Amino acid sequence: MNLLLSGDWHLTDKKPEKRTDNYVMTQYNKVRYIFSFAKKYGCEFIIQPGDMFDTYRTSEYLKQMYIELFLKQKKDNNINILTIYGQHDLKYHSSIRDDTTLKVFKEAKAVSILESENKNLIIIPTDSKLLYVYGCSWDEEIPKPEEHKHAIHILVLHKMVINEKKLFQKQTDFVSAKHLLELGFDLVVSGDNHQKFSVIGKDRSLVNCGSLMRSKIDQANHIPYIFIYNTETKSLTEIFLPVLLFEKVMNLEEVEKEKQVNRELELFIEQLISSDEFGLNYKDNLSNYMKINNIPILIQTIIGEGVRNANK
């Protein structure tokens, strides 16, 4: 059996500030391109490791567009999407999964989610062995593989995974690829880190495809990738998705202005990073405070709604 492995899609109906193209259709065509590769290689499943959407709430237009696409691929080509929740899929980056776009897609049977109601595990029969696919959504504990020696064990998780070095000097919220490969899974498919990397071994491998799109100014050299994984041989085929030149889709004049502003803020940011008392993200700080102090979910929802309205 072949599986298609992907990264963070961040599907959205909003164009990033610096993009100059029709971002929504560019993104839609990339997803269609992924389906075309799934069909070409006979993949019954696309594994998408969270942050399928850029926010928990999207337009009805976007929902209709992608539900129609996903269901058509499922009906015509028997291609199914297995996914988990990234923090962007969740309401206010919390544990709230109801009233989210990804939940709507699940109820429409457009995707299958690896979540607690099925013990974060789906067992798929193949020609020669069983395939155990485990889910680890954002902020969940990493599961342990079942003691089934004659099966392929695949972990799909949404956590900040790094390969050999931290993304910045004082980074602490991460898990290393080396650690994940020591847990006993045959394959790990990770999301959240938008940089592409892979660690491919004879028996155990980890792939982090990175983001599907270039939405930020630091992604000039980023090329989106997918992988085809063969469950019989445990082999991986790397495929890059074609992109236009960065200057064709980004307003470089605005990019340079933003770079200048960033340089002017560097000293201030370095001072914050060197402080042990404060983080840089207000929403994350607020979320962590509520979690540590066991603030009721209803109160978290009200506060989250207030923050969202304030940012409009």
Secondary structure as a PSIPRED ss2 file (coil, helix, strand):
# PSIPRED VFORMAT (PSIPRED V4.0)

   1 M C   1.000  0.000  0.000
   2 N E   0.000  0.000  1.000
   3 L E   0.000  0.000  1.000
   4 L E   0.000  0.000  1.000
   5 L E   0.000  0.000  1.000
   6 S C   1.000  0.000  0.000
   7 G C   1.000  0.000  0.000
   8 D E   0.000  0.000  1.000
   9 W C   1.000  0.000  0.000
  10 H C   1.000  0.000  0.000
  11 L E   0.000  0.000  1.000
  12 T C   1.000  0.000  0.000
  13 D C   1.000  0.000  0.000
  14 K C   1.000  0.000  0.000
  15 K C   1.000  0.000  0.000
  16 P C   1.000  0.000  0.000
  17 E C   1.000  0.000  0.000
  18 K C   1.000  0.000  0.000
  19 R E   0.000  0.000  1.000
  20 T C   1.000  0.000  0.000
  21 D C   1.000  0.000  0.000
  22 N C   1.000  0.000  0.000
  23 Y H   0.000  1.000  0.000
  24 V H   0.000  1.000  0.000
  25 M H   0.000  1.000  0.000
  26 T H   0.000  1.000  0.000
  27 Q H   0.000  1.000  0.000
  28 Y H   0.000  1.000  0.000
  29 N H   0.000  1.000  0.000
  30 K H   0.000  1.000  0.000
  31 V H   0.000  1.000  0.000
  32 R H   0.000  1.000  0.000
  33 Y H   0.000  1.000  0.000
  34 I H   0.000  1.000  0.000
  35 F H   0.000  1.000  0.000
  36 S H   0.000  1.000  0.000
  37 F H   0.000  1.000  0.000
  38 A H   0.000  1.000  0.000
  39 K H   0.000  1.000  0.000
  40 K H   0.000  1.000  0.000
  41 Y C   1.000  0.000  0.000
  42 G C   1.000  0.000  0.000
  43 C E   0.000  0.000  1.000
  44 E E   0.000  0.000  1.000
  45 F E   0.000  0.000  1.000
  46 I E   0.000  0.000  1.000
  47 I E   0.000  0.000  1.000
  48 Q E   0.000  0.000  1.000
  49 P C   1.000  0.000  0.000
  50 G C   1.000  0.000  0.000
  51 D C   1.000  0.000  0.000
  52 M C   1.000  0.000  0.000
  53 F E   0.000  0.000  1.000
  54 D C   1.000  0.000  0.000
  55 T C   1.000  0.000  0.000
  56 Y C   1.000  0.000  0.000
  57 R C   1.000  0.000  0.000
  58 T C   1.000  0.000  0.000
  59 S C   1.000  0.000  0.000
  60 E H   0.000  1.000  0.000
  61 Y H   0.000  1.000  0.000
  62 L H   0.000  1.000  0.000
  63 K H   0.000  1.000  0.000
  64 Q H   0.000  1.000  0.000
  65 M H   0.000  1.000  0.000
  66 Y H   0.000  1.000  0.000
  67 I H   0.000  1.000  0.000
  68 E H   0.000  1.000  0.000
  69 L H   0.000  1.000  0.000
  70 F H   0.000  1.000  0.000
  71 L H   0.000  1.000  0.000
  72 K H   0.000  1.000  0.000
  73 Q H   0.000  1.000  0.000
  74 K H   0.000  1.000  0.000
  75 K H   0.000  1.000  0.000
  76 D H   0.000  1.000  0.000
  77 N H   0.000  1.000  0.000
  78 N C   1.000  0.000  0.000
  79 I C   1.000  0.000  0.000
  80 N E   0.000  0.000  1.000
  81 I E   0.000  0.000  1.000
  82 L E   0.000  0.000  1.000
  83 T E   0.000  0.000  1.000
  84 I C   1.000  0.000  0.000
  85 Y C   1.000  0.000  0.000
  86 G C   1.000  0.000  0.000
  87 Q H   0.000  1.000  0.000
  88 H H   0.000  1.000  0.000
  89 D H   0.000  1.000  0.000
  90 L C   1.000  0.000  0.000
  91 K E   0.000  0.000  1.000
  92 Y C   1.000  0.000  0.000
  93 H C   1.000  0.000  0.000
  94 S C   1.000  0.000  0.000
  95 S C   1.000  0.000  0.000
  96 I E   0.000  0.000  1.000
  97 R C   1.000  0.000  0.000
  98 D C   1.000  0.000  0.000
  99 D C   1.000  0.000  0.000
 100 T C   1.000  0.000  0.000
 101 T H   0.000  1.000  0.000
 102 L H   0.000  1.000  0.000
 103 K H   0.000  1.000  0.000
 104 V H   0.000  1.000  0.000
 105 F H   0.000  1.000  0.000
 106 K H   0.000  1.000  0.000
 107 E H   0.000  1.000  0.000
 108 A C   1.000  0.000  0.000
 109 K C   1.000  0.000  0.000
 110 A C   1.000  0.000  0.000
 111 V C   1.000  0.000  0.000
 112 S E   0.000  0.000  1.000
 113 I E   0.000  0.000  1.000
 114 L C   1.000  0.000  0.000
 115 E C   1.000  0.000  0.000
 116 S H   0.000  1.000  0.000
 117 E H   0.000  1.000  0.000
 118 N H   0.000  1.000  0.000
 119 K C   1.000  0.000  0.000
 120 N C   1.000  0.000  0.000
 121 L E   0.000  0.000  1.000
 122 I E   0.000  0.000  1.000
 123 I E   0.000  0.000  1.000
 124 I E   0.000  0.000  1.000
 125 P E   0.000  0.000  1.000
 126 T C   1.000  0.000  0.000
 127 D C   1.000  0.000  0.000
 128 S C   1.000  0.000  0.000
 129 K C   1.000  0.000  0.000
 130 L E   0.000  0.000  1.000
 131 L E   0.000  0.000  1.000
 132 Y E   0.000  0.000  1.000
 133 V E   0.000  0.000  1.000
 134 Y E   0.000  0.000  1.000
 135 G E   0.000  0.000  1.000
 136 C E   0.000  0.000  1.000
 137 S C   1.000  0.000  0.000
 138 W C   1.000  0.000  0.000
 139 D C   1.000  0.000  0.000
 140 E C   1.000  0.000  0.000
 141 E C   1.000  0.000  0.000
 142 I C   1.000  0.000  0.000
 143 P C   1.000  0.000  0.000
 144 K C   1.000  0.000  0.000
 145 P C   1.000  0.000  0.000
 146 E C   1.000  0.000  0.000
 147 E C   1.000  0.000  0.000
 148 H C   1.000  0.000  0.000
 149 K C   1.000  0.000  0.000
 150 H C   1.000  0.000  0.000
 151 A E   0.000  0.000  1.000
 152 I E   0.000  0.000  1.000
 153 H E   0.000  0.000  1.000
 154 I E   0.000  0.000  1.000
 155 L E   0.000  0.000  1.000
 156 V E   0.000  0.000  1.000
 157 L E   0.000  0.000  1.000
 158 H E   0.000  0.000  1.000
 159 K C   1.000  0.000  0.000
 160 M C   1.000  0.000  0.000
 161 V E   0.000  0.000  1.000
 162 I E   0.000  0.000  1.000
 163 N C   1.000  0.000  0.000
 164 E C   1.000  0.000  0.000
 165 K C   1.000  0.000  0.000
 166 K C   1.000  0.000  0.000
 167 L C   1.000  0.000  0.000
 168 F C   1.000  0.000  0.000
 169 Q C   1.000  0.000  0.000
 170 K C   1.000  0.000  0.000
 171 Q C   1.000  0.000  0.000
 172 T C   1.000  0.000  0.000
 173 D C   1.000  0.000  0.000
 174 F C   1.000  0.000  0.000
 175 V E   0.000  0.000  1.000
 176 S E   0.000  0.000  1.000
 177 A H   0.000  1.000  0.000
 178 K H   0.000  1.000  0.000
 179 H H   0.000  1.000  0.000
 180 L H   0.000  1.000  0.000
 181 L H   0.000  1.000  0.000
 182 E C   1.000  0.000  0.000
 183 L C   1.000  0.000  0.000
 184 G C   1.000  0.000  0.000
 185 F C   1.000  0.000  0.000
 186 D C   1.000  0.000  0.000
 187 L E   0.000  0.000  1.000
 188 V E   0.000  0.000  1.000
 189 V E   0.000  0.000  1.000
 190 S E   0.000  0.000  1.000
 191 G E   0.000  0.000  1.000
 192 D C   1.000  0.000  0.000
 193 N C   1.000  0.000  0.000
 194 H C   1.000  0.000  0.000
 195 Q C   1.000  0.000  0.000
 196 K C   1.000  0.000  0.000
 197 F E   0.000  0.000  1.000
 198 S E   0.000  0.000  1.000
 199 V E   0.000  0.000  1.000
 200 I E   0.000  0.000  1.000
 201 G C   1.000  0.000  0.000
 202 K C   1.000  0.000  0.000
 203 D C   1.000  0.000  0.000
 204 R C   1.000  0.000  0.000
 205 S E   0.000  0.000  1.000
 206 L E   0.000  0.000  1.000
 207 V E   0.000  0.000  1.000
 208 N E   0.000  0.000  1.000
 209 C C   1.000  0.000  0.000
 210 G C   1.000  0.000  0.000
 211 S E   0.000  0.000  1.000
 212 L C   1.000  0.000  0.000
 213 M C   1.000  0.000  0.000
 214 R C   1.000  0.000  0.000
 215 S C   1.000  0.000  0.000
 216 K C   1.000  0.000  0.000
 217 I H   0.000  1.000  0.000
 218 D H   0.000  1.000  0.000
 219 Q H   0.000  1.000  0.000
 220 A C   1.000  0.000  0.000
 221 N C   1.000  0.000  0.000
 222 H C   1.000  0.000  0.000
 223 I C   1.000  0.000  0.000
 224 P C   1.000  0.000  0.000
 225 Y E   0.000  0.000  1.000
 226 I E   0.000  0.000  1.000
 227 F E   0.000  0.000  1.000
 228 I E   0.000  0.000  1.000
 229 Y E   0.000  0.000  1.000
 230 N E   0.000  0.000  1.000
 231 T C   1.000  0.000  0.000
 232 E C   1.000  0.000  0.000
 233 T C   1.000  0.000  0.000
 234 K C   1.000  0.000  0.000
 235 S E   0.000  0.000  1.000
 236 L E   0.000  0.000  1.000
 237 T E   0.000  0.000  1.000
 238 E E   0.000  0.000  1.000
 239 I E   0.000  0.000  1.000
 240 F E   0.000  0.000  1.000
 241 L C   1.000  0.000  0.000
 242 P C   1.000  0.000  0.000
 243 V C   1.000  0.000  0.000
 244 L C   1.000  0.000  0.000
 245 L C   1.000  0.000  0.000
 246 F H   0.000  1.000  0.000
 247 E H   0.000  1.000  0.000
 248 K H   0.000  1.000  0.000
 249 V H   0.000  1.000  0.000
 250 M E   0.000  0.000  1.000
 251 N C   1.000  0.000  0.000
 252 L H   0.000  1.000  0.000
 253 E H   0.000  1.000  0.000
 254 E H   0.000  1.000  0.000
 255 V H   0.000  1.000  0.000
 256 E H   0.000  1.000  0.000
 257 K H   0.000  1.000  0.000
 258 E H   0.000  1.000  0.000
 259 K H   0.000  1.000  0.000
 260 Q H   0.000  1.000  0.000
 261 V H   0.000  1.000  0.000
 262 N H   0.000  1.000  0.000
 263 R H   0.000  1.000  0.000
 264 E H   0.000  1.000  0.000
 265 L H   0.000  1.000  0.000
 266 E H   0.000  1.000  0.000
 267 L H   0.000  1.000  0.000
 268 F H   0.000  1.000  0.000
 269 I H   0.000  1.000  0.000
 270 E H   0.000  1.000  0.000
 271 Q H   0.000  1.000  0.000
 272 L H   0.000  1.000  0.000
 273 I H   0.000  1.000  0.000
 274 S H   0.000  1.000  0.000
 275 S C   1.000  0.000  0.000
 276 D C   1.000  0.000  0.000
 277 E C   1.000  0.000  0.000
 278 F C   1.000  0.000  0.000
 279 G C   1.000  0.000  0.000
 280 L C   1.000  0.000  0.000
 281 N C   1.000  0.000  0.000
 282 Y H   0.000  1.000  0.000
 283 K H   0.000  1.000  0.000
 284 D H   0.000  1.000  0.000
 285 N H   0.000  1.000  0.000
 286 L H   0.000  1.000  0.000
 287 S H   0.000  1.000  0.000
 288 N H   0.000  1.000  0.000
 289 Y H   0.000  1.000  0.000
 290 M H   0.000  1.000  0.000
 291 K H   0.000  1.000  0.000
 292 I H   0.000  1.000  0.000
 293 N C   1.000  0.000  0.000
 294 N C   1.000  0.000  0.000
 295 I C   1.000  0.000  0.000
 296 P C   1.000  0.000  0.000
 297 I H   0.000  1.000  0.000
 298 L H   0.000  1.000  0.000
 299 I H   0.000  1.000  0.000
 300 Q H   0.000  1.000  0.000
 301 T H   0.000  1.000  0.000
 302 I H   0.000  1.000  0.000
 303 I H   0.000  1.000  0.000
 304 G H   0.000  1.000  0.000
 305 E H   0.000  1.000  0.000
 306 G H   0.000  1.000  0.000
 307 V H   0.000  1.000  0.000
 308 R H   0.000  1.000  0.000
 309 N H   0.000  1.000  0.000
 310 A H   0.000  1.000  0.000
 311 N C   1.000  0.000  0.000
 312 K C   1.000  0.000  0.000
